[in-house]
Amino acid sequence: LHHQAEQTCRQLVRTQEEHERLLQAAVEQAEGLEHNLRSAEALLAERAAQLKDTQAQLSRNKLLIKDLCEENRGFAVALQAAELKQKSTEEKNQLLEEQASALKQLIGKITPASLSG
C-alpha cells in the first residue's frame, strides 16, 4: 500500500509538472498573441492616420479642381466674348474697306472730271 501510495504521489507530481509546463506554454503563447495584437493595433492606427491624411489631401485637391473649373469657365466665357468682338471688328473692318474702296472709285471718277472741266 505504501508502495502504491508513492507511485500515485509520483504520478500526481508528474501530472502537476506537466500541467505547469502546459500552463507556462499557454501563458507564453498568450503573451505572444498580446504582443502581436498590440503591434497590429499600432499598425492599424498608423494606417488610419495615413488614410486620414490622404483623405484630407484629396479633399483639398477636390476644392482646387473645383476652383480651377470655375476659373476655366470664366476663361471660356471671356474667350467667347473676345471671339465675338473680334468677329464684329472684322465685319466692321470689312465694311470700312468696302466703303474706302467705293470712295476711291468715286474720287477716281470725280477727279478726272473736275480736272477736265
Beta strands, then each sheet from edge to edge (+ up, - down):
end
